[in-house]
């Protein structure tokens, strides 16, 4: 952000220097040329002001998007680790129960039960992670959507 402000400050100095040089040159020129130079100078300053405003808004949107994305993906990572930990614990519990099986039929029943249970658990986990990823994507794009709609409104004015 500081670099953007330094760049903007330097650009403003350059515009002011150009304006001063244009004023000096226009004072020695005929009235029609002076008017044209003044009009051109006003248009250049207005264009620069709009460009600076758009650049600042874009920079702010990028910062917001980065902060949102970072927060969202930390949550997604945390949930992924939590799901993995839960699945590993369930698998170890299953293995312990399997080792305690007294017959092949009991082992097969434990396997079938574990498989059904884990399928349901993992389906829920995938749904939750998918929902979090979609939310992260939508929230990360929001600053850009807002910027685009503001820009569209400004161009319609």
ROSE-4610 file (N, C-alpha, C; in Angstrom, 1 decimal, always signed):
// ROSE-4610
residu = [X/X/X/X/X/X/X/X/X/X/X/X/X/X/X/X/X/X/X/X/X/X/X/X/X/X/X/X/X/X/X/X/X/X/X/X/X/X/X/X/X/X/X/X/X/X/X/X/X/X/X/X/X/X/X/X/X/X/X/X/X/X/X/X/X/X/X/X/X/X/X/X/X/X/X/X/X/X/X/X/X/X/X/X/X/X/X/X/X/X/X/X/X/X/X/X/X/X/X/X/X/X/X/X/X/X/X/X/X/X/X/X/X/X/X/X/X/X/X/X/X/X/X/X/X/X/X/X/X/X/X/X/X/X/X/X/X/X/X/X/X/X/X/X/X/X/X/X/X/X/X/X/X/X/X/X/X/X/X/X/X/X/X/X/X/X/X/X/X/X/X/X/X/X/X/X/X/X/X/X/X/X/X/X/X/X/X/X/X/X/X/X/X/X/X/X/X/X/X/X/X/X/X/X/X/X/X/X/X/X/X/X/X/X/X/X/X/X/X/X/X/X/X/X/X/X/X/X/X/X/X/X/X/X/X/X/X/X/X/X/X/X/X/X/X/X/X/X/X/X/X/X/X/X/X/X/X/X/X/X/X/X/X/X/X/X/X/X/X/X/X/X/X/X/X/X/X/X/X/X/X/X/X/X/X/X/X/X/X/X/X/X/X/X/X/X/X/X/X/X/X/X/X/X/X/X/X/X/X/X/X/X/X/X/X/X/X/X/X/X/X/X/X/X/X/X/X/X/X/X/X/X/X/X/X/X/X/X/X/X/X/X/X/X/X/X/X/X/X/X/X/X/X/X/X/X/X/X/X/X/X/X/X/X/X/X/X/X/X/X/X/X/X/X/X/X/X/X/X/X/X/X/X/X/X/X/X/X/X/X/X/X/X/X/X/X/X/X/X/X/X/X/X/X/X/X/X/X/X/X/X/X/X/X/X/X/X/X/X/X/X/X/X/X/X/X/X/X/X/X/X/X/X/X/X/X/X/X/X/X/X/X/X/X/X/X/X/X/X/X/X/X/X/X/X/X/X/X/X/X/X/X/X/X/X/X/X/X/X/X/X]
num = [1/1/1/2/2/2/3/3/3/4/4/4/5/5/5/6/6/6/7/7/7/8/8/8/9/9/9/10/10/10/11/11/11/12/12/12/13/13/13/14/14/14/15/15/15/16/16/16/17/17/17/18/18/18/19/19/19/20/20/20/21/21/21/22/22/22/23/23/23/24/24/24/25/25/25/26/26/26/27/27/27/28/28/28/29/29/29/30/30/30/31/31/31/32/32/32/33/33/33/34/34/34/35/35/35/36/36/36/37/37/37/38/38/38/39/39/39/40/40/40/41/41/41/42/42/42/43/43/43/44/44/44/45/45/45/46/46/46/47/47/47/48/48/48/49/49/49/50/50/50/51/51/51/52/52/52/53/53/53/54/54/54/55/55/55/56/56/56/57/57/57/58/58/58/59/59/59/60/60/60/61/61/61/62/62/62/63/63/63/64/64/64/65/65/65/66/66/66/67/67/67/68/68/68/69/69/69/70/70/70/71/71/71/72/72/72/73/73/73/74/74/74/75/75/75/76/76/76/77/77/77/78/78/78/79/79/79/80/80/80/81/81/81/82/82/82/83/83/83/84/84/84/85/85/85/86/86/86/87/87/87/88/88/88/89/89/89/90/90/90/91/91/91/92/92/92/93/93/93/94/94/94/95/95/95/96/96/96/97/97/97/98/98/98/99/99/99/100/100/100/101/101/101/102/102/102/103/103/103/104/104/104/105/105/105/106/106/106/107/107/107/108/108/108/109/109/109/110/110/110/111/111/111/112/112/112/113/113/113/114/114/114/115/115/115/116/116/116/117/117/117/118/118/118/119/119/119/120/120/120/121/121/121/122/122/122/123/123/123/124/124/124/125/125/125/126/126/126/127/127/127/128/128/128/129/129/129/130/130/130/131/131/131/132/132/132/133/133/133/134/134/134/135/135/135/136/136/136/137/137/137/138/138/138/139/139/139/140/140/140/141/141/141/142/142/142/143/143/143/144/144/144/145/145/145/146/146/146/147/147/147/148/148/148/149/149/149/150/150/150/151/151/151/152/152/152/153/153/153/154/154/154/155/155/155/156/156/156/157/157/157]
x = [+0.8/+0.0/+0.9/+2.0/+2.9/+3.5/+3.9/+4.5/+3.5/+2.2/+1.2/+1.0/+1.1/+1.0/+2.2/+3.4/+4.6/+4.5/+4.0/+3.9/+2.9/+1.7/+0.7/+1.2/+1.9/+2.5/+3.5/+4.3/+5.3/+4.5/+3.5/+2.7/+2.0/+1.5/+0.9/+1.9/+3.1/+4.2/+4.4/+4.5/+4.7/+3.6/+2.4/+1.2/+1.3/+1.6/+1.7/+2.8/+4.0/+5.1/+4.7/+4.0/+3.6/+2.6/+1.7/+0.7/+1.4/+2.4/+3.2/+3.9/+4.5/+5.1/+4.1/+3.0/+1.9/+1.4/+1.3/+0.8/+1.8/+3.1/+4.2/+4.1/+4.0/+4.0/+2.7/+1.6/+0.4/+0.3/+1.1/+1.1/+1.7/+2.6/+3.3/+2.6/+1.5/+0.8/-0.4/-1.0/-2.2/-3.4/-4.5/-5.6/-6.2/-6.4/-7.0/-6.2/-4.9/-4.0/-4.0/-4.0/-4.1/-5.4/-6.5/-7.7/-7.7/-7.1/-7.0/-6.0/-4.9/-4.0/-4.6/-5.4/-6.1/-7.1/-7.9/-8.9/-8.2/-7.1/-6.4/-5.8/-5.3/-4.7/-5.8/-7.0/-8.1/-8.5/-8.6/-9.0/-8.0/-6.7/-5.6/-5.7/-5.9/-6.0/-7.2/-8.3/-9.5/-9.3/-8.7/-8.4/-7.4/-6.4/-5.5/-6.2/-7.1/-7.8/-8.7/-9.4/-10.2/-9.3/-8.2/-7.3/-6.7/-6.3/-5.8/-6.9/-8.1/-9.2/-9.4/-9.4/-9.6/-8.5/-7.3/-6.1/-6.2/-6.6/-6.7/-7.8/-9.0/-10.1/-9.7/-8.9/-8.5/-7.5/-6.6/-5.6/-6.4/-7.4/-8.2/-8.9/-9.4/-10.2/-9.2/-8.0/-7.0/-6.7/-6.5/-6.1/-7.3/-8.5/-9.7/-9.8/-9.6/-9.7/-8.6/-7.4/-6.3/-6.6/-7.1/-7.4/-8.6/-9.6/-10.7/-10.3/-9.5/-9.0/-8.2/-7.3/-6.4/-7.2/-8.2/-9.0/-9.8/-10.4/-11.3/-10.5/-9.3/-8.5/-7.9/-7.6/-7.2/-8.3/-9.5/-10.7/-10.8/-10.7/-10.8/-9.7/-8.5/-7.4/-7.6/-8.1/-8.4/-9.5/-10.5/-11.6/-11.0/-10.1/-9.5/-8.7/-7.9/-7.1/-8.0/-9.1/-10.1/-10.7/-11.1/-11.7/-10.7/-9.5/-8.5/-8.2/-8.1/-7.9/-9.1/-10.3/-11.5/-11.5/-11.1/-11.1/-10.0/-8.8/-7.7/-8.1/-8.7/-9.2/-10.2/-11.2/-12.2/-11.5/-10.5/-9.9/-9.1/-8.5/-7.8/-8.8/-9.9/-10.9/-11.5/-11.7/-12.1/-11.1/-9.8/-8.7/-8.7/-8.9/-8.9/-10.1/-11.2/-12.4/-12.2/-11.6/-11.3/-10.4/-9.4/-8.5/-9.2/-10.3/-11.0/-12.1/-12.3/-13.3/-13.0/-14.1/-14.0/-14.2/-14.7/-15.0/-14.8/-14.7/-14.7/-15.9/-17.1/-18.3/-18.5/-18.0/-18.0/-17.0/-15.9/-15.0/-15.6/-16.3/-16.9/-18.0/-18.8/-19.8/-19.2/-18.1/-17.4/-17.0/-16.4/-15.9/-17.1/-18.2/-19.4/-19.9/-20.0/-20.5/-19.6/-18.3/-17.3/-17.4/-17.5/-17.5/-18.7/-19.9/-21.1/-21.0/-20.5/-20.4/-19.4/-18.2/-17.2/-17.7/-18.5/-19.0/-19.9/-20.8/-21.7/-20.9/-19.9/-19.1/-18.3/-17.7/-16.9/-17.7/-18.9/-19.9/-20.2/-20.5/-20.8/-19.6/-18.4/-17.2/-16.9/-17.1/-16.9/-17.9/-19.1/-20.2/-19.8/-19.3/-18.9/-17.7/-16.7/-15.5/-15.8/-16.7/-17.1/-17.9/-18.7/-19.5/-18.5/-17.5/-16.5/-15.7/-15.3/-14.6/-15.4/-16.7/-17.6/-17.7/-17.9/-18.0/-16.8/-15.6/-14.3/-14.2/-14.6/-14.5/-15.4/-16.6/-17.6/-17.1/-16.7/-16.2/-15.0/-14.1/-12.9/-13.2/-14.2/-14.6/-15.4/-16.0/-16.9/-16.3/-15.0/-14.5/-14.4/-14.1/-14.1/-15.4/-16.4/-17.8/-18.3/-18.0/-18.3/-17.6/-16.4/-15.6/-16.2/-16.5/-17.1/-18.4/-19.3/-20.6/-20.4/-19.5/-19.2/-18.8/-17.9/-17.3/-18.4/-19.3/-20.4/-21.4/-21.7/-22.5/-21.9/-20.6/-19.9/-19.9/-19.8/-19.7/-21.1/-22.2/-23.6/-23.9/-23.2/-23.6/-23.2]
y = [-1.2/+0.0/+1.2/+1.2/+2.4/+2.6/+1.6/+1.7/+2.4/+2.0/+2.5/+4.0/+4.4/+5.8/+6.6/+6.0/+6.7/+6.9/+5.9/+5.9/+7.0/+7.0/+8.0/+9.4/+9.6/+10.9/+11.4/+10.4/+10.8/+11.1/+10.4/+10.7/+12.0/+12.4/+13.7/+14.8/+14.6/+15.6/+15.8/+14.7/+14.8/+15.5/+15.3/+15.9/+17.4/+17.8/+19.2/+19.9/+19.2/+19.8/+20.0/+19.1/+19.2/+20.4/+20.5/+21.6/+22.9/+23.0/+24.3/+24.6/+23.6/+23.9/+24.3/+23.7/+24.0/+25.4/+25.8/+27.2/+28.2/+27.9/+28.9/+29.0/+27.9/+27.9/+28.6/+28.4/+29.0/+30.5/+31.0/+32.5/+33.2/+32.5/+33.2/+32.9/+32.1/+31.7/+32.6/+32.6/+33.3/+32.8/+33.5/+33.2/+31.8/+31.6/+30.3/+29.1/+29.3/+28.2/+28.0/+29.1/+29.0/+28.3/+28.6/+27.9/+26.4/+26.1/+24.7/+24.0/+24.6/+24.0/+23.9/+24.9/+24.8/+23.7/+23.6/+22.5/+21.1/+21.0/+19.7/+19.4/+20.4/+20.2/+19.8/+20.4/+20.0/+18.6/+18.2/+16.8/+15.8/+16.2/+15.3/+15.1/+16.2/+16.1/+15.3/+15.5/+14.7/+13.2/+12.9/+11.6/+10.9/+11.7/+11.2/+10.9/+11.8/+11.6/+10.4/+10.1/+8.9/+7.7/+7.7/+6.6/+6.3/+7.3/+7.1/+6.5/+7.0/+6.4/+5.0/+4.6/+3.2/+2.4/+2.9/+2.1/+1.9/+2.9/+2.7/+1.7/+1.8/+0.9/-0.6/-0.7/-2.1/-2.6/-1.8/-2.2/-2.6/-1.8/-2.2/-3.5/-3.7/-5.0/-6.1/-6.0/-7.1/-7.4/-6.4/-6.6/-7.3/-6.9/-7.6/-9.0/-9.2/-10.6/-11.5/-11.0/-11.8/-12.1/-11.1/-11.4/-12.4/-12.3/-13.2/-14.6/-14.7/-16.0/-16.7/-15.9/-16.5/-17.0/-16.3/-16.7/-17.9/-17.9/-19.0/-20.3/-20.2/-21.4/-22.0/-21.1/-21.6/-22.4/-22.0/-22.7/-24.1/-24.0/-25.2/-26.2/-25.7/-26.6/-27.2/-26.4/-26.9/-28.0/-27.8/-28.8/-30.1/-29.9/-31.1/-31.9/-31.2/-31.9/-32.6/-31.9/-32.4/-33.7/-33.7/-34.8/-36.0/-35.7/-36.7/-37.4/-36.6/-37.1/-38.0/-37.6/-38.4/-39.7/-39.7/-40.9/-41.9/-41.3/-42.2/-42.8/-42.0/-42.6/-43.7/-43.5/-44.5/-45.7/-45.6/-46.7/-47.5/-46.9/-47.6/-48.3/-47.6/-48.3/-49.5/-49.4/-50.6/-51.7/-51.4/-52.4/-53.1/-52.3/-52.9/-53.9/-53.4/-54.3/-55.6/-55.4/-56.5/-57.5/-57.0/-57.9/-58.7/-58.2/-58.9/-59.8/-59.8/-60.7/-62.1/-62.8/-64.2/-65.2/-64.7/-65.6/-64.8/-65.5/-64.8/-64.1/-64.7/-64.0/-62.7/-62.7/-61.5/-60.4/-60.9/-59.9/-59.3/-60.2/-59.7/-58.7/-59.0/-58.1/-56.7/-56.8/-55.6/-54.7/-55.4/-54.8/-54.1/-54.8/-54.2/-53.0/-53.1/-52.0/-50.8/-51.1/-50.0/-49.3/-50.1/-49.5/-48.6/-49.1/-48.3/-47.0/-47.1/-46.0/-44.9/-45.4/-44.5/-43.8/-44.6/-44.0/-42.8/-43.0/-41.9/-40.7/-41.0/-40.0/-39.2/-39.9/-39.2/-38.5/-38.9/-38.2/-36.9/-36.9/-35.6/-34.7/-35.3/-34.5/-33.8/-34.6/-34.0/-32.9/-33.1/-32.1/-30.8/-31.0/-29.8/-29.1/-29.9/-29.3/-28.6/-29.2/-28.6/-27.3/-27.3/-26.1/-25.0/-25.3/-24.4/-23.8/-24.7/-24.2/-23.3/-23.6/-22.8/-21.4/-21.4/-20.2/-19.4/-20.0/-19.3/-18.7/-19.4/-18.8/-17.6/-17.8/-16.7/-15.4/-15.7/-14.5/-13.9/-14.7/-14.1/-13.3/-13.6/-12.9/-11.6/-11.6/-10.5/-9.1/-8.8/-7.5/-7.1/-8.1/-7.8/-7.5/-8.3/-8.0/-6.6/-6.3/-4.9/-3.9/-4.0/-3.1/-3.0/-4.1/-4.1/-3.4/-3.6/-2.9/-1.5/-1.1/+0.4/+1.0/+0.4/+0.9/+1.0/+0.0/+0.0/+1.2/+1.4/+2.5/+3.9/+4.0/+5.2/+5.5/+4.5/+4.7/+5.1/+4.7/+5.0/+6.4/+7.0/+8.4/+9.4]
z = [+0.0/+0.0/+0.0/+0.8/+0.8/-0.5/-1.2/-2.6/-3.5/-3.4/-4.3/-4.0/-2.7/-2.3/-2.8/-2.7/-3.2/-4.8/-5.5/-6.9/-7.3/-6.5/-6.8/-6.5/-5.5/-5.1/-6.2/-6.7/-7.8/-9.0/-9.3/-10.6/-10.4/-9.2/-9.1/-9.3/-8.8/-9.0/-10.4/-11.2/-12.6/-13.3/-12.9/-13.5/-13.2/-12.0/-11.6/-12.3/-12.5/-13.3/-14.7/-15.3/-16.7/-16.8/-15.8/-15.8/-15.7/-14.9/-14.7/-16.0/-16.7/-17.9/-19.0/-19.0/-20.0/-19.7/-18.5/-18.2/-18.7/-18.4/-18.9/-20.4/-21.1/-22.6/-23.1/-22.4/-22.9/-22.7/-21.7/-21.5/-22.7/-23.3/-24.5/-25.8/-25.8/-27.0/-27.2/-28.4/-28.6/-27.8/-27.6/-26.8/-27.2/-28.5/-28.9/-28.5/-28.7/-28.3/-26.8/-26.1/-24.6/-24.1/-24.7/-24.4/-24.7/-25.8/-26.2/-25.2/-24.8/-23.9/-22.5/-22.1/-20.8/-20.8/-21.9/-22.0/-21.9/-22.7/-22.8/-21.4/-20.7/-19.4/-18.4/-18.4/-17.5/-17.8/-19.1/-19.4/-18.9/-19.1/-18.6/-17.1/-16.4/-14.9/-14.5/-15.2/-14.9/-15.2/-16.3/-16.6/-15.6/-15.2/-14.2/-12.9/-12.5/-11.2/-11.3/-12.4/-12.5/-12.5/-13.2/-13.3/-11.9/-11.2/-9.8/-8.9/-9.0/-8.2/-8.5/-9.8/-10.2/-9.7/-9.8/-9.3/-7.8/-7.1/-5.6/-5.3/-6.0/-5.7/-6.1/-7.2/-7.5/-6.5/-6.0/-5.0/-3.7/-3.3/-2.2/-2.4/-3.6/-3.9/-3.8/-4.3/-4.3/-2.8/-2.0/-0.6/+0.1/-0.1/+0.5/+0.0/-1.3/-1.8/-1.2/-1.1/-0.5/+1.0/+1.7/+3.2/+3.3/+2.5/+2.5/+2.1/+1.0/+0.5/+1.6/+2.2/+3.2/+4.4/+4.9/+6.0/+5.6/+4.4/+4.0/+3.8/+3.2/+3.0/+4.3/+5.2/+6.6/+7.2/+7.1/+7.6/+6.8/+5.5/+4.7/+5.1/+5.3/+5.7/+7.1/+8.0/+9.4/+9.3/+8.5/+8.4/+7.8/+6.8/+6.1/+7.1/+7.9/+9.0/+10.0/+10.4/+11.3/+10.8/+9.5/+8.8/+8.8/+8.4/+8.3/+9.6/+10.7/+12.0/+12.4/+12.2/+12.5/+11.7/+10.4/+9.6/+10.1/+10.4/+10.9/+12.2/+13.1/+14.4/+14.2/+13.3/+13.0/+12.5/+11.6/+11.0/+12.1/+13.0/+14.1/+15.0/+15.3/+16.1/+15.4/+14.0/+13.3/+13.3/+13.1/+13.2/+14.5/+15.6/+16.9/+17.1/+16.6/+16.7/+15.8/+14.7/+13.8/+14.4/+15.1/+15.8/+16.9/+17.5/+18.5/+18.0/+16.7/+16.1/+16.4/+16.7/+17.1/+16.0/+14.8/+13.7/+12.4/+11.3/+10.0/+9.7/+10.1/+9.8/+10.6/+11.8/+12.6/+12.0/+11.5/+10.8/+9.6/+8.8/+7.6/+8.0/+9.0/+9.5/+9.9/+10.7/+11.1/+9.9/+8.9/+7.7/+7.0/+6.8/+6.1/+6.9/+8.2/+9.0/+8.9/+9.1/+9.0/+7.6/+6.6/+5.2/+5.0/+5.5/+5.4/+6.2/+7.4/+8.3/+7.7/+7.3/+6.7/+5.4/+4.6/+3.4/+3.8/+4.7/+5.2/+5.8/+6.6/+7.2/+6.2/+5.3/+4.2/+3.3/+3.0/+2.1/+2.8/+4.1/+4.8/+4.8/+5.1/+5.1/+3.7/+2.7/+1.3/+1.0/+1.5/+1.3/+2.0/+3.2/+4.0/+3.4/+3.0/+2.4/+1.1/+0.3/-1.0/-0.7/+0.3/+0.6/+1.1/+1.9/+2.3/+1.1/+0.2/-1.0/-1.8/-2.0/-2.8/-2.1/-0.8/-0.1/-0.2/-0.1/-0.2/-1.5/-2.6/-3.9/-4.1/-3.6/-3.7/-2.9/-1.7/-0.9/-1.4/-2.1/-2.6/-3.9/-4.6/-5.8/-5.5/-4.3/-3.9/-4.1/-3.6/-3.8/-5.3/-6.2/-7.6/-8.2/-7.7/-8.2/-7.8/-6.5/-6.1/-6.9/-7.2/-7.9/-9.3/-9.9/-11.3/-11.3/-10.3/-10.3/-10.0/-9.2/-9.0/-10.3/-10.9/-12.2/-13.2/-13.3/-14.2/-13.9/-12.7/-12.3/-12.6/-12.4/-12.7/-14.2/-15.0/-16.5/-17.0/-16.3/-16.7/-16.3/-15.4/-15.0/-16.0]
